[in-house]
Amino acid sequence: MSVMSRWLPKTFRDHPAVLLLAATEMWEAFSYVGLRTVLVYYLTQDLGYSTEDASLIYGTFLGVAYVTPILGGWIADRFIGRSAAIVGGALLKMAGYIGLVIGANVTGCLAAIVIGNGLFLPTLPATLGALFSPNAPDRQRSFSFYYLAVSAGALLAPLICGTLGENFGWRYSFLASASGLAAAIVIFLAGRHLLPPDRPAAASHPVDEAPVAATSLSVIPLLAGVLAAVIVLRVAYEQLGNTVALFAASQVDRSLGADITIPYTWFQSLNPLGVILFTPLLVWGWRKAAARGGAQNDYFRMAIGSCIMAAAFVGLALIIKLGQPGEISWPVLAAFFLMVTFGELWVLPVGLSLFARLAPAGRGAITIAFWYSARAAGNFLAGLMGRAEPALGYGNFFLLCAVFPLLAATIFVAIGRRSRRIIEAA
């Protein structure tokens, strides 16, 4: 056994393709989050868009980016295969990034990116799922490594792409995104021989192989209610990269003293950092609660998380109203990001797990596709709502944002009261 292999986790030693796919996804996530971090700044500062129009473009871009995977996954399954979809999608996205670097039409560039995302996003985790049988002990650990890789790439992106953009111009951010995606392509092609045979028309979505707890269509009203609540929640949550990002640039004192100022794009790293820090703590806490017989049901957990997010927006709004523009200290904004992230972890991962578990028999892939479509709808509505900020001002706008997670919490509680009988009968 080599020195390198001894310190790798056992899952990586037994399944080296897991490391290959995790590394590929880390750099793809770096490139995508890098673009998302700087997009509103590029639109308003370089291209001269108004805050309202930039918000609408941002929300539309993120929304469409989570609709195209429904079609992309179908194309990968039925026609071109997973590997071709991964490479082809990455190349399309890289073309969009390079177009932004050279100043090409922004609409065309973003269109190339969302089409490429449609091919790439559902296919890489499907390839990971194909490495294991449904009940293999390493399966869940492998997906944990995969999601950790996503968070690692998302953590690095604002620090690198944001810093380059703030100091040298936003096109250097896009160049960094393109470079990250090039690294992902090279890594994937170099290790492609580690992957199982890839044939079109084979099942692509890992959730199709997962155990299905519900076999009755009676769970559809439950899933529809969760979708509605998640869409409502995301109207506020997606402001982190939109109006909150603009607030960080113009209204926050980011000084550390000695003429050192925190780049405003760096605050976007706090969300993935919080995911990395808080996830083990929450999982440990939930396991302890289950051991004591006091574990909460999924709907109650999601209601708690929604209330935490609402409290974060209310707190930020009150501090804004009591302070002066430019005098809000950076620790306040950092605490806001971390509090929203903590609330997010009670909602979004729990909701995705719920969808996989309650999917009607034979409908796993389409059920998860609807989960992505809910994310798309929330992103688009968040962009529309962001257009109201200039008229309301940040304090009133963030108070309005708090209403949405509170409404989501109400929906989760209402669903939870009616869910037990349906789930037991399913």
Secondary structure, DSSP 8 states (H G I E B T S, - for coil): --HHHHHS-HHHHH-HHHHHHHHHHHHHHHHHHHHHHHHHHIIIIIS---HHHHHHHHHHHHHHHTTHHHHHHHHIIIII-HHHHHHHHHHHHHHHHHHHHTT--HHHHHHHHHHHHHHHTTHHHHHHHTTS-TT-THHHHHHHHHHHHHHHHHHHHIIIIIHHHHHH-HHHHHHHHHHHHHHHHHHHHHTGGGS----TTS---GGGGS--S--SGGGHHHHHHHHHHHHHHHHHHGGGGTHHHHHHHHHEE-EEETTEE--GGGGGGHHHHHHHHHHHHHHHHHHHHHHTT----HHHHHHHHHHHHHHHHHHHHHHHHHS-TT-EEHHHHHHHHHHHHHHHHHHHHHHHHHHHHH--TT-HHHHHHHHHHHHHHHHHHHHHHHTTHHHH-HHHHHHHHHHHHHHHHHHHHHHHHHHHHHHHH-
